[in-house]
Amino acid sequence: MPVAQTDLKTKRAYSLSGIFGVMLLLVVPTLLRFLLIGRFDLDNDEAHYYMYAVHPDFSFFDHPLMIGLLVSKGMEWWGQTELGVRFFAPVLFLLSSILLAMIAWRLLPEWKFVLTVLILLNAVPLFGLLGATLMLPDDPLSVFWLLYLLVFLNGIRIFPRATWFSKLGLWSLLGLIFGLDLLSKYNGILLPAITLGIMASQKTLRPFLREPWPWAGLALGFALAWPLFYWNWMHGGASFLFQARHGLGAFDFKWVAFYQMVLGQIGYISPILWILIIFSLFSLIRLTKKMREFPERLSWTVVLWFAAGPLVFFNLIGLVHPILPHWPALGYMSGLLILGYAYHRSSETFQKWVRAGAGLGFAMTILVLLQVTDDVFVLPASFPYSFKVNASYPFVHTESRPVPRWVDITNDLFGFKRLVRHLSEEGDTDKSRWAFFDSDHFNTSDELAFYLHAPENTLCLTPEPTQFDYWTSSSHFLGTNGIFISTDKYPTDPRKLYPPGTFRNIIPETPYPIYRNGHLARIFYVYRLIHLEHLPWTKGAQIP
């Protein structure tokens, strides 16, 4: 081979727009995330999944078991630390990134396209920051979702000429992946729904629905997810009923909740990229009708379904019932493939907007990181909420309200570690005097359990059902004393919460403020609960 050709191939191999650039984008951010994940306290939800890990079960009140297994394994390797809880977050995001890169290569085998998709993935704050550093059920959910998409894209190529044995193997594999996704989060139930929609809408795939193999794969997936169904069977369908109320609920449209849902998604994705993803989805709908190559058209139709499915499903629910803005995340992740494709076939103007969107996304990510690590942005003490024009001086009268500290959501990542040190100094962690710790909000109880290293001595005495009803029995602490904690975000006074006679006495202590770089971040309210006389509410005996 001539020297010139060898040098050219070497340059391409090490080009930042080739496979070398893809490898850098996979490895370097992952290493940086490992350096970051131990630098701040657990998020409220992460502390809840720590409780899953120390209370192993077939499933849980609000989520399946996968997140608990992963947190348990992480703590087995790294101890009961923030790193132990979060260890698999960067690992799973790396796997999702690799799978997304493989899907991109399957759709368009060009390294520039793969690199574009990975850049967009890391530029979205919801994925590149939150999903890559916080340990949430969405982390394994994304891995199995993308793995399913990759296998399905490869499978539709062999459907027409596959033997019955190949079809059985393919649908069995898809079924197993679906089962694992369902064991990660209930959102996994969308996989068979989307698959059915694709096959029913495509003339070339519709005949395969009359064969037994897709249904056998579906049955295998549900069979693999048996722990989820077993737990619900043992507890009267408690998790299914909770998710039905939490995710669907009754018709209750509210403009404020709707705007929060939409603006929350825009903020998580970043404004420019959000607009471009939605625009690209509609553009692809028109484009697929014009595509002449059948395999290409079918492949992009599949991706379109995987992107539009979660977006349409959850936003339709959001019209009648409030949802959390991250629920449609899988649709946006799949939509990045479509946006990357639009970038490579569109005008320079559109490409400039995509680059601007990615730049804004990275900027937002960096600003959030700076706020987490250095608290660089200080909230104002108050904000004006009403204006009144007067005929005389002062011509404009303004009334203001204080700005709650919890408006800065990064404050949720700080405080409990210092609170526990304060409680220890005050003698409130002496187990010979204080047998249990309590809060009316389960996330507060979760954080207390983690930082006090007292999961079996932490309660959540509240009239609403929570996962705590299935863990340590409150009746074990009758006749003992406890410590109640609330925060300025959930400022509950137990003297008003609990019916008279629940405790012999409730003694408030001095509120404990938490400061970050000299700025007030949050306030903890501490109460001493003297002698639990009886349980305030009867919610059914869930545990002995």
N, C-alpha and C positions, 0 to 999 in steps of 0.2 A: 504494500500500500504506500503511495507517495507520502512524503513527510508533510506536505501541505494539507492533505486530507486528514491525516492523523491529528495535526495541530487544530484543525477546524473542529473535529469531533471532540477533542479535549476541551476547547473553549466552550462549546455548546454544553458539555457535561457540567462545567463549573459556572455556567452563566446563571445569574440571579433570576433570570426569567425561565430557567429550565428546572430540571429535577433537583439541582443543588439549592436553588431558591426555595423550592417546595420543602425540602428537608430542613432548611434553616427555619422556615416558618412553622414547622412542626415541633422542632426540638427546642429552639431558644425560648419562645414564650412559655413552654412547659416548665423549663428550668426556673424561669423567673417566677412563675406561679408557685412553685414549691418553696421558693424563698419568701413568698408573701404570706402563705396561708397560716403560718403560725404567729403572725404579728398582731392579731386582734382577737378579741373575745368571740365566742360563738354567736352566730345569729340565733334569733329565737327559734326558728324552725330546726336549725341544726341541733340545738339542745334537745328538742323533742325527739329527734331521731337517735340521739345518744340514749334516750330512755328506751327506745325500741331495742337498742343493742344490749342493754343490761336487763331487759325483760323479754328474752326470746320467746316467740310465739309463732303460730301458723300464719297469722296476719294481725292487723291492728285496726283500731276504731276508724282511723281516717286514711290509712294507706296500706298497701300490701307489704310483704316482708322484705323485699329486696334491699331497701335502703338500710334496714336494721342489720342485715347480714354483712353488708359492706362496711358499715361503721364499726361493727364488732371486729371484723378482720383487721381494719386499720388500727384500732386500739390494741389489738393483740400484738401488733408489730411495733407501735409507737407509743403505747401507753394511753392513759386517760388525759390526753392533751388536745389542744386545738389541731395540731398536726395529725394526731391519731384519728380524730373524727373526720378531718377533711382530706386525708391522704388520697382517697380514690377520686376526688373531684378533678384534679388536673389529669389523672390517669384516664378517667373516662372521657374527658374532653379531648384528650389526645386520640383516643380510639375513635371518637365521633369525627374528629378532623380527618383521620386516615380514611375512614369509611366515606366521608363526603368527597374526599379527593378521588377515591376509587370510583365513586358514582360519576363524578365529573369527567374522569378519563373514559368511562364507559360511554358517556353521552357525546363527548367531543374529545378525541385523543390528542390534545394539544396542551403542552405544559403551561403555556400562558393562560389558558382557560382555567386549568386546575389552580394555578397560583392566584388568579383573580378571585375565584370562589373562596379560597382559604383566607385571602386578605379581607374579603367582605365578612367572613365568619368572625374573624378576630376583631373587626372594626365595630361589630354590633355589641354594645355594652351588655345586653342581656346574655350573650353567649361568651364573648371574649373575656368578660370580667366576672359577672355574677355566676354564670353556669360553669365557669372554669375554676372557680376558687371556693364556692360554697357547696357543701355536700347536701344535695337535694334529691328527691325521687326523680326529678327531670333528668338527672345525669345518666343513670342507666337506661331510662326511658328513651333518651335520644340515641344511645348506642344501638339498642335493639330495633328502634324505628328505622334508622339508616341501614342497618344490616338487612332488614326485611326488604327495604326498597332496592338495595343492591341485588339481592337474590332474585327478587321478582323481575327486575329489569333483565337480568340474565336469563331467567326462566321463560319469559315470553318469546325469546328467540328460538327456543327448542320445542315449544308447544306443538307446532304443526307436525314435526317429524319425530317426536319423542315416543319411545315405547311405553307400555303401561308401567314397566318397572321404573323407568326414568321419571315418569309423572308421579308415581308413588313416592319416590325419593325426594323430588322437588317439593311436593305439597307437604310431605312430612317435615322437611326442613323448615318451610315457611310456618307450619303449625307450631313447631318447637320455638321458633323465634317469637311468634305471637304470644305463646304462653309465657315466655320470659318477660316480654314487654308488659303483659297484663300483671305479672308479679312485681313489676316496677312501679306502675301507676295505672289508675283506672283509665287514663287516656288511651291506653293500648287497645281498648275495645274498638277504637276507630279503624284499626288495621283491617279486620275482616269486612267492615262496612265499606271502606274505600276499595278493597279488592273486589267485592261484589259489584260495586258501582262501575268500576273499570271494565270488568268482564261482561256485565250486562249491557254496557253502552257501546262496546266494540264488536262489530259483526264477526270479526275473525276469531274472537275469544269466546263469544257467547255459547257456541256448541260445547265447550269444555265444562260448562256449568251442569250439563246433563250427565257428566261422568262422576263416579264416586270419589275421585281422588281429592278435589278441593274440599269436599265435605269431610272426608276422612282427616285431612290436615287440620281443619277447623276443630274437629272433635279432639284431635290429639293436643291442640293448643289449650283447649279448655281442661283437658285431663291433666296436663302439666301444671295448670294453675289451681289444682285441687286444694292446696292449703288455703287459698282465698275463700273458696266456697265452704270448706270444712269449718273455718273459723266463724263465718257468718251463720252457718247451720247451727253451731254450738251456742251462738249468742243472739238468736232470733233475728238474723239479718241486720244487725245493728249498723255495720259499716255501709251496707247497701242503702239503708234508709237514711243514714247521715249524708252520704254522697248525693242521694236524690234530693234532699232538702238543700244541701250546700251548693250543689252544682246546678240544680234546676229550680226547685222551690215553686212558689206560687207566682202568678202574674203580678208583677209589682214594678211597672216601668216608672223610672224616675230620671228626669233629665240630668240631674247632677251626677248620679251613678253612671249614666250612659257616657257623659263627657269624660268622667274619670277613667272609664274603661278605654275609650278611644285615645285620650291623651296619655294614659299610662302606657299603652302599646307604642305610641309614637315616641315617648321618652325612652322606653326600653330598647327600641330598635335604632333610634336616632331619627330626627324628623325627615331629613332628605332621603335617607335609605328607605324609610317607611313608604314615602310617596312613590319612590322608584320601584319598589317591590310590587306594590299594588298596580302601578302602571304596567309593569312587565308581565304580570299575570294576565291582564286583559289583552295585552299585545300578543301574548303567546296563544291565546284562544283563537285569535284571528289567523295567526301564522300557521298553526297546525292544520287548518283547513286548506292551506295553500301548499303544504309540504308534499312533494311528489314521492319521495322515498318512503315506502311503507314502514320499514323498521324505525327510521328516524321519527316519523310522525307518531307512531305508537309509543315509542320511548318517552317523548316529550309529553304526550297525553298522560302517561302514567305519572310523571313528575308533577304535572299540573294538578292532577287529582290529589296527590300527596301534599301539595302546597295549599290548594284551595279547600280541601276537606276540613282540616282543623280550623282554618280561618272562618269559613262560613258557619260551621257547626257552633263554635263557641261565641261568635259575634251575634248569631241569631238568638242564642240563649241570653246574651247580654241585653237584647232588646226587651226581654220580659223579666229578667232576673239579674241582679248584679253579679259580675264575674271578676276574677282577678286578672290583671292585664297580661300575666305571663302564661295563662292557660293555652292560648293559640300558638305558643312558641314553636312547636314542631312545624306548623305551616310556614312560618317565616324562615326557619332553617332550610326547609325544602325549597322555599322561594328564592333563596340565595343562588341556587343553581340556575334558575330562570333569569334572575338579574344578571348573573355572570355571562349567560348566553346572550342576553340583550346587549350587554356591554360590547361583546366582540362582533356583533353584526349591525351595530347602530352607528349613527353619525358621531363626529368628533364632539359636537355639542352635548349629546347625551352622555358620552364618555366623560366629559368634563364634570357633568353633574354627578356621575357615579363617583368620580375621584373626590369631588367636594363632599359627597355624602360619607365616603369612607374616612376622609380627613376629619369631618365633624364627629363621626363616631369615635375615632381614636382620641380626639381632643376631649370628648365627654368622658371617655374611659380614664384618661390621665387625670382629669380634674377630680373624678370620683376617688381615684387612688390617692391623690394628694389630700383630699378631704379626710379619707380614712386614716392615712398615716400621719398627717401633720395638722389637720383641722385648720386649713388655710382660709376658709370662708366663714365669717362670723355672722350669725343671724342677727338682724336688728332686734332691739328690745321690744318694739311695737310696730304696728302697721295701721295706716288709716283705713277705716272701714265705712265712714260716712262723711259727707261734705254738706255744709249748709251755707247758702249764700245770704248775706245780710245786706240791708240797705245802708247801714252805717258801718264804721270801723269797729272791729275787724270785719272786712267784707266777706271773708271766707272763714267759717268755723269748722274745724276738723276734729272728729272724735277718733281715738285710736284704741286698739286692743293689743294686749301683749302677744308676742309670737311664741307659741309653744315650742319647747326645745326639741320635741320629737318630730317636728317638721323636717329637721335634718335627720334622715333615716340612718346615716352613718353613726349617730349617737347610740343606736341600738347595739352596736358592736363593742361598746365599752361600758364598764361600770360594775358588772356583777363580781368580777374578780376582786375589785377594791371593796365592794360591799361586804364580801365574805371576810376580808381582813378586818374590816370595821366591826362586824358582828363578833368576830373572835376576840378582839380587844375589849368589847363590851361584855364578854362572857355569855353571849347569846348562842354560842355553838357548843356549850357544855351539855353533852347528851344526858348527864345525870340530872340536869335541871330542865332541859328543853328536849322533849322526846321527838317532836316533829316540827316540820316547816311547812307553811301553808301560803297559798295565794288564791285569789278568785279567778285568775287568768292562767290557763295551763302553760303558756309560754314562760311566764314568770316562774312558775313552779319548776319547769324543766331546767331553766338556767340555775336556779338554786340547787337542784339535785346534782347538776354537773360540778359546780364550783365548790359545793359543800361536800362532795363525794358521799352523798347521802340519798341515793335513789330510793331506798326502801323506807326512808323516813320523811319523804316529801309527799304532801297531799295537795289536792286542788278541790277544796270544799266549796262547791258551787251548785246552784239548783239545776244547771244545764248538764246534760251528759258529756263526759270527756273520756279520753283514754285512761285517765287515772282511776276511773271506776272499775277498770279491769286489772289493775295492779294491786298495790298494797291496800288492804282493807282499812278504812278509816276507823272501824270499830275497835281495831287493835290499840288505838290510842285513847280510848275512853278513860277518863280519870287522870290524864297527864297534861302537861303544859306544852305550849308550842310558840313559835314565832311566825307572825304573819307579815308578808312583804307585799307592798303595792308600789307602783311607779307613777310618775306624773303623767304618763301616757294612759295608764289605767288606774286612776287615783281612787281606789275603793277604800272606804273606811269600814273595817269589819264590825264596828259597833252599830253600823246601819245595815250591813249586809246580813248578819246572822240574827235569827229570831231571839228574843229575850230568853235567857235560860240555857242557851247553847254552851256558853262558858260562864264560869263563876265570876270572872272579871276580865276586862280587856284594857290593857294599859298602853297608851301611845308613848313612843319614845321620840326623841328629837329627830326630825327628818335629816336624812344624810344626802347632801348634794355631791354630785360628781362633776369635776371640772376637767376640761381638756385644754391645755395650753392657756390656762387662766380663764377660760370661758365656761360658763355653766352649761353642762351637757344634758344632765337629767337629775331627777330627785327621787330618792327612795324613801318610802314611808314605812316605818317599822313599828309593829305592835306586839306586845306580849300577851299571849292567850293563856289565861290562867284556868286550868282544870276544865277539860272538855267534859261537860255533863252528859250530853246526848248528841246524836247526829242530827243536824238541822233539817235534812231532807231525806226522804226515802226514795231512792231511784231504782230499787231492785237490787237484790244481792247478786253481784256479778262475780265475786270471788269469795272464797271461804274466809 
